[in-house]
Amino acid sequence: MGAELATVLVVEDDASIRFLCRVTLELQGFVVEEAAGLAEARAAIRARSPAAVVLDLTLGTEDGGRLLEGLAGIPVVLLTGALEVPDALRLRVAAVLGKPFDPDELAVTVDRIVTGR
């Protein structure tokens, strides 16, 4: 995959899922930053504008969807265990992956939105 040195921010409150995302994406040549909540995510975005964001819809008691307003121009892959994702939310993200997700599908999806292939 051709994503070498592109940074992806993974925003996920579950450390094991963050780790899975990190390993999966690093093996594809991405630089991965991590955030467990909205404040960390906003700080990471300010510090280093990522090429893409992998965002959990539910971050403990926080609504991951609230981060979308600050991500103009940054494509988002939404991770969710929800059975239904409102159309209004789907229209604001590049892709939606249900939990549990296939790590290969995550890698392909992120590569596609970062490289445009």
Protein Blocks (a to p, Z undefined) as FASTA:
>chain_A
ZZehiacddddfblklmmmmmmmmmmnopacdddfbfklmmmmmmmoccfbdcddfbghj
acfklmmmmmghiacddddfbfbdcfklmmmpmbdcdddddfklmmmmmmmmmnoZZ
